[in-house]
Amino acid sequence: MKGGALRYKVDLSSVDCGCVAGAYAVSLNSGCNPEADMMSSKPMCTSIDIMQANKYGFEMAAHNCEDGSCDSKSKCMYSMNTDGIEKYGKGAYGMGGSLIDTNMPFGVETQFIASKKEQKFWKIKTLLTQERRQIEMEADCSDYLHEMGDRLDGDDMAFVFSTWESTETQPIDFECEHCDNVPVKCDAASSFISNVNFLQSGFFEDKTIYDVYEF
């Protein structure tokens, strides 16, 4: 994964407030538990939230679980609810969004950028595209990501796609202002992900030359 990218198209039109469509890279370490919380005695798993999203928000984050314990909040993240609004203004992403209209499918490409000389994983960049419009999300946290770099080199990480709902014990905070005080009803929520490709060994220092692998 280091120096590679994941590209796909997603339809979130039926993923409402409080519901989450997720794409993750999760450690396969047999000793960790992906669902462990901060009070659990089981070690937590290193992971990357490639996408946590619904019609009203989009977030990416990295979780480096050193010695089986994660920070309560990622030190490396980008959320449309905060960073995106600051850069693009309100209404850029969402239903009828000026750049990404979540009533319609849109493209996602997440790049795991590394330095070519040192092979150091130092930045995650996500591009949301629809027609000729684009939102660019960057999390440059080189010290934090560098510690995760070795896991991305081998077979220690796997891609996971899921849809889940927010709860009191697992709240979400990436949504924009449209979702205030809306009760969670996710029984009918579903996301559609298509055209999935992994682009290998090309994203070094923002230069993109790659091989494409479909799955």
N, C-alpha and C positions, 0 to 999 in steps of 0.2 A: 504493500500500500504506500510506503514512503516514496514520494516522488510521483505517485499515481493520482487518479481521480475517479470518482463515481459519478456517472451521468444517467439521468432518467427523466421521464415525464410523469407528472402526478396530477390527479384530479381530486381536489379536496371539496368539491361542491356540496357533498353531503356530510362533511365533518364540521359540526356546529360548535357553539360555545361550550367549553368544558370538555370537549372530546379531542383526542389527540391522535394524529397519524404520525407514526415514528419510523425513522430509518436509523439504525445504529450499527456501529462497529464495536463488538464486545469481545473481551478476552475469553479464550477457551481454556484458561487455567482451571484444571479440575478441582482445585481447592477453593475457588471463590464462588459466590452466590450472587447472580445478577440482581436478585430481588431483595437482598439483605438491606436493612435500614441501619441507621446510626446506632441503634440500641442492640443490634444483633451481635451474637458472638461469632457468627460466620463472617469470614473476610469478604469484602465487596470487590467487584470486578472493575478493572480499568476499562473505560469505554469512551466512545465519541458519539455524541448525539448529532449525527449527520443532519437529521431533520426531526424537529418536533414542531408540528404545525396543525393549524385548522384554517377555516375561512378568514379568521380574524387576526392571525399572528403566525410568525415563523421564528424559530430559534435554533441555533447550533451551539454546541458546547463540548468541551473536552473534560474528562474526569480521570485524573491520574491518581489511582488508589495505591499509594505507597504503603507497603507492608499490609495490604488488605484493608486499608481505611481511607475513605474518600473525604475530601473537604465537603462541608455541608452545602456550599455553593461553589460552582466551578470558578476557578481563577482565569479561565480562558473561554469566553462566550461572546455571542453577538445575538441580540434580539431586535426584531423589527419594532417591538413596543418601546424601546428606548433608543438604541443606536440608530435604527432605521429611520425613526421619526426625526431624530436630530439631523440626519444626513439628507433625507428625501422629503420630509414634511409629512403631516397627517394625510391619510387617504391615498398614499402611494401603493400600499398593499392592502387587499381586502376585497369585499364584495363591491364591484364597480370601481376597483382601484385604478388610479391613473397610470400606474406602471404595470402592476400585476393584478388582474381582475380574477379573484378566486372563484368566480362563477364558472370559469373556463379552465381547461388544463393549461399547465405551464411547465417549462423545462427547469430542471435543477442540475447543476454541476458543482460538486464539492471537490476541491483540489487539496491534496495533502502535500504541501510544497516543502521541498528540502533544498539545502545548499548542495550544489553539484560536487564541490571539492571535498567537503567534510561529511557529506551524506547526513547532514543534521536536519531533522524535522523541526521547522520553525514557524510555520504559518498554515492556517486553514482558511481557504477562500471559497465562498459559495456564491455562485451566479444564478439568479432567478431570471428567466427569460420568457417573454411572451410576445409573439410577432417580432417587432424590432425594438421592443422596450426591454430594459434590463435593470435589475437591482443587484448591487455588488456588496457582499458581506465579508469582512475580513477580520480575523482574530489573530493578531501577531503577538504571541506570547512565547517567545523562543525558549526561555529557560524552562517553563512549565512543559512545553511540548517536547523538548529535547529528551526529557526523561522517559517519554513514551515511545521514542523513536525505534528502539530495538524491538518492541512488540510488533511494529508495523512491517518489519523486514521478513519475518518468517510466517509460520502457519498458526500463530497464537491468536489471531483475530478473525472473527467471522461477521458477516453482514446479517442483520436481523431486521425484519419489517413487521410492524405491529400496529394495531389500533386499540386505544384504551381510553378510559374516562378519568377525569380528575376526581379526587376524593379528599377528605380532610387530612388523611395521612400521606397522600401523594398529590399535593396541589400543583397547579400550573400558574405561571405568572407572565407568560409571553404574549397574552392577548391584548389588543388595543382596546380603546374605550367602549367599543360596541357591546361588550359582553358583561357589563356591570349587572350584578344581581340576577343573572339568568340561571334558572335551575338546570342542572345537568340531566340530559336525557340522551343517552348515546346508544340505545338499543338498535337504532337504524343507521348509525354512523358507519361509513365504510369509505376507504380511499382506494383509488385505482392507480397503480404504478405500472408503467409500461416502458418499452424501449430501454431496458437497463443495460448499460455498458460499463465495463471497468477499463479505464485508460491507464496503461502501465508505463512506468519509468519515463516520464517526460516533463514533469512539472518541477523543474529546478530553477530557482531564482526567477520565477515568472515567465520562463521560456517554455512553450508548449510544443513538444515533438513526442508523439506517443504511438504505441500500438493499442488496438482496440480489442477487447475480449467481451463477447456477449454471453449472458447467462440468464 
